[in-house]
Every structure is written in C-alpha cells, then in structure tokens.
C-alpha cells in the first residue's frame, strides 16, 4: 500500500495505461502545458509528449466529437472535461454518438472512450458550476457511469474504464482530489466496473452513497454507532450498471435503506434505488426508503444557503434514525 | 500537437470538368444509376409501408458521392449525415443488405436496428450515417486525428449538407482540423435547401466554399452535378490532404429532386425549378450524353445497363421483403460489449 491523494491516483492510472497501450491518449482543456486545470495530468506531457497529451481549445462540442471519432477509428481516448458542467456543451456527442452507435450499427462500430473530470458541487462556485450529472448519464443505455470515492477505487476504476471497450463516464469530485487514501501498489490494481463495495458492515440500516457522499455516510455511521445504531455503508462506485445484488443482499439483512447523493431528488439515483428496492425487496422492508439529496434548487452562492442545499452526515444520520423509528 | 505554418491556397470558384474515357464513364454511369434506381425503389417501398420512419433520398445528388469515392484511396475513410443510402452503395455495400436495413429486417447492415439514417460499412471504411445535423463533422475530424496519430497516410472525408454548415460544432471542428493539420477533406453537399429553408433565408453569406477561409482551410466550389468535375477536384484536394498540407474543403453545388424526406411535398420551390434542373443538369444524363456523343455506347447498350441495374435493385427489394424481422432477442444485444471488446 502507498498513501496517495485521489489526484495522484488518477494521474498514475492514466500514466500506467498510456505506458501499456499506445492507443490511449489524453485530450482536453489545459491538460498538457498547464498540467491540468486541477493538476490531475501533472507530468504526463513530459513523459508522453504533445501527440498523446493534447491541449484543446475551449470547444467542448468539437473536441468531444473528435474524441468519439478517434474511438470509432480504434484509438482509446481519455477526454477530460475541466468540469462536467461544461460537458453540457458536448452532451450530444456522449448521448447520441458515443452511447448509441454500437447498437445502431448492429454491433459493428463501438466507442472505447473515457469521459472524465470533476462532477458535482465544489465550494461557492454557484449554480452553473455545481451540479451532479450521475442521474443524467446513468439514464442512458450504452454508457457506463462510474463515480469513485477513495483514491484506490479512483485508480483501479479509471484503469478499468480505459481498458473497457465501451464509453465510460467517469465522475470525479474536486473536493476529493486532495484527500489521501491507502492505494494498493503496482500497475495491476484494477477495480471492476459494476461492483459496489461494502465499506462498513452493519445490521440495522443500509446507507448507500457514491463519490463525496461516501465520506459523509461514513461519518453518519460513526455518529449512529454512538447512539446504538449499527449502519452498513455501501459505496456504490458504479452508477451504471448498478450493482443491484449487493444492495438487495444488504437490505435483506438490515430491512432499511437510506440513499445519499449530491444531485437533485427528481429522477435521481436515490429514486432509482428506491424503485429497485420496492420492486425486488418490498417484503424485506421494515420502513419506506429514505432519500437524502441536494435541495431541489439551483445551487446558491451565499455560504449559508449553499450549506442548506448540500446534504451532509447530519442529514444522513437523521434519515437513518427516521427509518429505524428512532427519531 | 502544434500548429504548423503553411501557405494557404486561395479559395477557388468552380472550374470546367476534364475529359474522361469510355471505361471511366461507364463505371460512373453504373454507380450513379444504382443509387438512382435504388432510391426510386426505396421511395416506392416507403409508399407501400415496407420502409418506415424517415427516409431521405439522394436522387439528384448521385454525382457527388460517386465522384468523391472514386477519387479516394481504398484506405481512406468517409462519414456523412442521415442522407446516407448513396454513400453506402458508393462504398460497395451489398444493396440487398442496405435495402433490408431500410426495411428493418434481420439481414440489414445494422441487423435492422439502425434504419435508413444509420447505415454503416466499417469494413469498407464508411463510418456511417449520423442523424444529428452536423454531429458527424467533429467525429469525422476525430477519425482523421486517428489516421495522423497512427502515422498513416489515410485521409478522412467528411460529408455534410449546407444546412449543417450553420452548426457551431462544424467550426469548432474546422478550427482543430487546421490547428493540428489533420488529413481531412470536408465535402459540403449544397443541395440549396435545408429541409424547407432555401439557402439565402438561412445563411449570411452563401459562398460556402469560403467558410474555411478564417481557419486557413482552402476551399473550392465544384459543379456537383458533373461527376467528372467532382472526381477531379476531389483527387486534387485529397492529394494535398495526404501530403500533410492539412484540411481542404469542397463545396459541391448539387440538387435533390425529391423532398427533404418522404413526408415533404417540397412546396417551398416551384415544379419548374425542379424540372429545369432535371432537364438541363441531371448527373446521369450528362454521362449518358458523353457516352453517346463520344461514340462509346449506343442507346440500346445503355438501356441494357439500366435494365441490369433495375434487376439488381428489384432483387434487393425482394430480399428485404422476404427477410424476417430481427429476432426479439436482438432488442437487448449490442448495447455494451465485453469490457475487452470481444
């Protein structure tokens, strides 16, 4: 094990895969000479040169389409969005071209590409820079959608995403980039797409979260333990394909589930999990599914309002107590 | 990648077509007739309900794809929008499989799952029919990016209509294609009407061959109703792309005889305008006249060719009609593939 930040783990994942496969290249705004807007691509230009670490103009629709075309032609592009907010300019290329062409061509033309960058709210950057896209991309058949929390998962999942022959949307989080975790050594560390991870075993209530909300879920579980509630915490890690088996197994044990996400409630990931549990584990439930989500408003700028809009450990713990009928 | 300095050739208006031999003319005739008869049959079958959804016919524009593909090297790639039946046939795809796709049948090129607007022949370097106007342009530039990345001499030929030439992503793609000196030939098929909107109602500046100028992409206007002119201009442009001189643009002035799609009665233009174009500029008639005037073929010989092609097309339509619909199990295949691409 080595201690690494999420930022370093992501960089290492790209560097290792670029060393192993010449078809892999990175493109995006400020990825090369500037070393990444958030320094995720630090050092890659020096090692791989400007042919494989490609600075693009600020032109998301254009360079995303170029990435998709390069993938159609057999390369394995990593397209970095400075943030996923800007990918809205390019969402047609992801949804209509990258995700559907394999189907529309009857399996003749696939799109092995990774779209990555920070997703969700950072801090005090207002409504247009603070949005979670998990539900948007999770909605689309043909895409895989990944949203890791720890550095180890970030590295292992990004390597799997780069090796995957399908389009993968890889949702990072700016506030996690600087956080340190233990990461398994070596270039063989892979985490499979589509598998959730039980981070903390428990018997009274299941808390399922992804990305930065996993940290809040763990804090909530800690607080609940002090009140005699033994919470199981599941890091979803992959949004699509959803690891239903792990969720259902946990609910069969705890009979209660709380979902936590930064995104809006309407048609969110929590809504999807609630539907899954209702359809496939209805008889296991001792309480209705509880959703903890971002407030159903555009993200405000004022510090107090922003705090009110973002879910946190306290709200997750309160929801857990509610489903345990302990509030 | 770094931007290279180079001289930009002055953008050129259309020039006269060169001469061609009997063999060449005969080939063009067959290729264009195949598209014409295929499309006529597709229109007919649409009326009978065999072809569903949207169906955009290429009738009138046959010289464009025929001349361009003829000038391409067999390793070069092409991509286009939704008006893609002609491009498939020009690439040599089996008309039976193309027709089966239009009909949504199992032996279709996309197993019946793509339809008229999503035809692909990757083994023939055709990267498809894409139905979001203009989206194929950056994708085609990406294919050219891959050609250069791999150190090949292949050229990516990117077709789009004059309607798509207003889309922002087209100019984003122009910018990067030129900045990175990618081997791209942009082919604008200017058929004068973006659905029902005549070019002058939608464009500030209708000289589309100049639209690459701000990006240092030399352009040329070509008589897109004359297959020889198309072939000659394309050959020259592709040679420049291949030699590492960056992208080129050709504006093919062409015309579609039918509506935008089968559901369009084309009331935005006069019957006289269409008849005049058919009578005076038809790409197939131009080649027929050359063959006869040059003493290369008789009327009777040309009739035999037409009959053969009609037969091929009838067989393709029959094949489509007789083929089964996709197995219900196909509903959920080809969504994702094994992680390894197997």
Contacts between the chains, C-beta under 8 A, distances in Angstrom:
chain1	res1	chain2	res2	distance
A	25	B	149	7.0
A	50	B	1	5.6
A	50	B	2	6.6
A	51	B	1	6.2
A	51	B	149	6.7
A	54	B	1	6.1
A	56	B	176	6.9
A	57	B	172	7.7
A	57	B	175	6.2
A	57	B	176	6.8
A	57	B	179	7.3
A	59	B	172	4.2
A	59	B	175	6.7
A	59	B	176	7.1
A	61	B	138	6.9
A	61	B	168	6.7
A	61	B	169	4.2
A	61	B	172	5.7
A	62	B	138	5.1
A	62	B	141	7.8
A	62	B	169	5.6
A	62	B	172	2.7
A	62	B	173	5.2
A	62	B	175	6.9
A	62	B	176	5.9
A	63	B	138	7.6
A	63	B	172	7.5
A	63	B	176	6.7
A	64	B	138	7.4
A	65	B	135	6.4
A	65	B	137	7.2
A	65	B	138	2.5
A	65	B	139	5.1
A	65	B	141	7.3
A	65	B	142	6.4
A	65	B	169	6.2
A	65	B	172	8.0
A	65	B	173	6.7
A	66	B	138	5.1
A	66	B	139	7.5
A	66	B	141	5.2
A	66	B	142	3.9
A	66	B	145	5.7
A	66	B	173	7.0
A	66	B	176	6.2
A	67	B	142	6.1
A	68	B	138	7.6
A	68	B	139	5.4
A	68	B	142	6.0
A	69	B	79	7.7
A	69	B	127	7.7
A	69	B	138	6.6
A	69	B	139	3.8
A	69	B	140	6.0
A	69	B	141	6.2
A	69	B	142	2.2
A	69	B	143	4.5
A	69	B	144	7.7
A	69	B	145	6.9
A	69	B	146	7.2
A	69	B	156	8.0
A	70	B	142	4.2
A	70	B	143	7.1
A	70	B	145	5.0
A	70	B	146	4.6
A	70	B	149	7.2
A	71	B	142	7.5
A	72	B	127	5.7
A	72	B	139	6.7
A	72	B	142	7.1
A	72	B	143	6.3
A	73	B	77	7.3
A	73	B	127	7.6
A	73	B	142	6.9
A	73	B	143	4.5
A	73	B	145	7.9
A	73	B	146	3.5
A	73	B	147	7.2
A	74	B	146	6.5
A	75	B	145	7.9
A	75	B	146	4.9
A	75	B	149	6.2
A	75	B	150	8.0
A	77	B	142	8.0
A	92	B	132	5.8
A	92	B	135	6.0
A	93	B	135	6.7
A	93	B	138	7.1
A	93	B	139	7.6
A	96	B	132	5.1
A	96	B	135	6.5
A	97	B	130	6.8
A	97	B	132	7.5
A	97	B	135	5.9
A	97	B	139	6.2
A	101	B	128	7.2
A	102	B	334	5.6
A	102	B	335	7.1
A	102	B	336	7.2
A	102	B	337	6.7
A	103	B	113	6.0
A	103	B	334	4.9
A	103	B	335	5.7
A	104	B	110	6.0
A	104	B	113	6.3
A	104	B	114	4.2
A	104	B	118	4.1
A	104	B	120	7.8
A	104	B	128	8.0
A	105	B	110	5.2
A	105	B	114	6.1
A	105	B	118	6.9
A	105	B	120	4.2
A	105	B	122	7.4
A	105	B	128	6.7
A	105	B	334	7.8
A	106	B	108	7.3
A	106	B	109	7.0
A	106	B	110	3.9
A	106	B	111	3.4
A	106	B	112	7.6
A	106	B	113	5.3
A	106	B	114	6.6
A	106	B	120	8.0
A	106	B	334	6.0
A	107	B	111	7.3
A	107	B	333	7.0
A	107	B	334	3.9
A	107	B	337	7.2
A	108	B	109	7.7
A	108	B	110	7.0
A	108	B	120	5.3
A	108	B	122	5.2
A	109	B	120	5.5
A	109	B	122	5.3
A	109	B	127	6.9
A	109	B	128	6.7
A	110	B	337	5.8
A	110	B	341	6.6
A	112	B	341	6.6
A	141	B	335	5.2
A	142	B	335	5.5
A	142	B	336	6.4
A	144	B	336	6.9
A	160	B	339	7.2
A	163	B	339	6.5
A	163	B	340	7.4
A	164	B	339	4.6
A	165	B	337	5.4
A	165	B	338	6.8
A	165	B	339	6.1
A	165	B	340	6.2
A	165	B	341	3.3
A	166	B	336	4.5
A	166	B	337	6.3
A	166	B	339	7.4
A	193	B	339	7.3
